[in-house]
Amino acid sequence: MLFSHAYLFVIYEKKLKNEYPCIASASYLGTLLGAFLIPVIFYTYSGILGSSFLPLDIATFIVSVILAFWTVYRLTLSCRINPYSFLLGLLICIMAICFFLFTYLPPDINLFRDPTK
């Protein structure tokens, strides 16, 4: 289901590329920013409070998504990040590979530890 939405967005983004030539690089950075902010905010607040709370988890997700989309919007209009498009696309590919790899072979660090144990 998630991948079908991603494909629809990619098709929509290709239509926007003529009007906004910097949308791809901005989207790459927005994706990386959103994926980075969620664990950073979560582990920061849960480390300070000593545990996690569902309302703060939801707020973390919402704040991360808003900041990611705001970044995409601002960078799409300014084109400042466009020279780094290849590097950002490469980082997205590395992140996707790590996602699949770490799902089946997680590294032995606290970030990937089972919280129920």
C-alpha positions in Angstrom: 0.0 0.0 0.0 2.8 2.4 0.9 4.7 1.8 -2.2 1.6 2.4 -4.4 1.3 5.8 -2.8 5.0 6.5 -3.4 4.6 5.6 -7.1 1.7 7.9 -7.4 3.7 10.7 -5.8 6.6 10.1 -8.2 4.3 10.3 -11.2 2.8 13.5 -9.8 6.3 14.9 -9.1 7.4 14.2 -12.7 4.5 16.3 -13.9 5.6 19.1 -11.6 9.3 18.9 -12.7 8.6 21.0 -15.8 7.2 23.8 -13.6 9.6 23.3 -10.6 12.9 21.9 -11.9 14.4 21.7 -8.4 11.6 19.5 -6.9 13.5 16.2 -7.0 16.6 17.4 -5.1 14.3 19.2 -2.6 12.2 16.0 -2.1 15.4 14.0 -1.5 16.5 16.3 1.2 13.0 16.4 2.7 12.8 12.7 2.9 16.2 12.4 4.5 15.3 15.2 7.0 12.0 13.6 8.0 13.6 10.2 8.4 16.4 11.7 10.5 14.2 13.9 12.7 11.8 11.1 13.9 14.4 9.0 15.8 16.3 12.1 17.0 13.3 13.7 18.5 12.0 10.4 19.9 15.2 9.4 21.6 15.8 12.9 22.9 12.5 13.3 24.6 12.3 9.7 25.8 15.8 10.0 27.2 14.9 13.1 29.1 11.6 11.8 30.4 12.7 8.2 30.9 10.0 6.6 28.8 7.9 7.3 25.7 4.3 8.5 25.5 2.0 8.0 22.6 0.8 11.6 22.3 4.5 12.7 22.1 5.2 10.0 19.6 2.3 11.3 17.4 3.5 14.9 17.9 7.1 13.8 16.9 5.8 12.3 13.6 3.6 15.4 12.9 6.5 17.9 13.6 8.9 15.8 11.5 6.5 15.6 8.5 5.7 19.3 8.7 9.4 20.3 8.8 10.2 17.9 6.0 7.5 19.3 3.7 8.3 22.9 4.7 12.0 22.2 3.7 10.8 20.7 0.4 8.7 23.7 -0.3 11.4 26.2 0.5 14.1 24.4 -1.4 11.9 23.8 -4.4 11.4 27.5 -4.8 15.0 28.5 -4.1 16.9 25.8 -6.0 19.9 26.1 -3.6 20.2 22.3 -3.1 20.0 21.4 -6.8 23.8 21.1 -7.3 23.7 18.3 -4.7 20.9 16.3 -6.4 23.1 13.3 -7.3 24.5 13.0 -3.8 21.1 13.3 -2.2 19.7 10.7 -4.5 22.6 8.4 -3.7 21.9 8.9 0.1 18.2 8.0 -0.5 19.4 4.8 -2.3 21.7 4.0 0.6 18.9 4.6 3.1 16.6 2.3 1.2 19.3 -0.5 1.1 19.9 0.0 4.8 16.2 -0.2 5.5 15.8 -3.6 3.9 19.2 -4.9 5.1 18.6 -3.8 8.8 15.1 -5.3 8.7 16.6 -8.8 8.4 20.1 -8.3 9.8 19.9 -5.5 12.4 23.2 -4.3 13.8 23.9 -5.1 17.5 23.4 -1.5 18.8 20.7 0.0 21.1 18.9 1.7 18.2 17.9 -1.8 16.9 17.3 -3.5 20.2 13.9 -5.1 20.9 12.1 -2.7 23.3 10.0 -5.6 24.8 13.1 -7.4 26.2 
